[in-house]
Structures are given as C-alpha cells and as structure tokens.
Amino acid sequence: MKNLSEIILSELSDPAMGIVSVTDVEVTVDLRVARVYFTVMGGGRALEKQINTVKGMGKFLRVKLASRVQLKYMPEIKLFYDETPRKAQRIETIIAKLKREGSLEQSGNE
C-alpha cells in the first residue's frame, strides 16, 4: 500500500486531479488481483471525472509498481472509489444539524 501511495502521490501530481489517497488494498490469495480503494478530494462534475481518471490508471500503476516491488506475479490492479469518507461526512453533518435543532436531545430522552 505504501509503494502504491507513493506512486500515486508522485505520478498524479496534477493540480487539476486534486488529492488522491489510497484507503485500502485487498490482494487475492493467489496474488493475481489487487483491489485498491481510493478517495479523491473534490466535488460535483470534477469529482466524477477524477474518479474515472484514477480508475483508468490500473495498468499504468501496475507497471510502475513492478519496477519497485519484486514479485513472481504482479497483481492486476483494480481501482474502486471508496465512498466511506464522504458518507461519514454526510452522517456527521446530519447529526450536527439535528443537535442544532434540538431533535437529537429530545429523541434521546424518551
């Protein structure tokens, strides 16, 4: 995960791309496929474009990773957008709004 994060940080340094972070990597038992989960800072239409750009970089990242890591088989890299941080932020926003409105305290006292 560290090598992959470093490659993304150095190779995807385009300001238009925004910040790309690797959140998790799952490798199959036979080491043939690596599922890489990532997040992108951004929003709106730009976010969708950023996600699609990163998803299309699997082969490029595989070649770069192969030059850094010595493995018998270099796994195929499949990239998935991780919505967990965005969903967590939405939940925090809803909870904060409910607290401001007093709805959360009232339902907790019943």
QUITANOR-V519936 format. One record per helix or strand of 3 or more residues. SS is the DSSP state (a for helix, b for strand). FROM is the first residue (numbers start at 1). LEN is the number of residues. Records with the same first field share a line. If there is no record, write none. Layout:
BEGIN
SS=FROM-LEN, FROM-LEN
END
This chain:
BEGIN
a=2-10, 44-12, 58-9, 84-18, 103-6
b=20-8, 33-8, 76-6
END
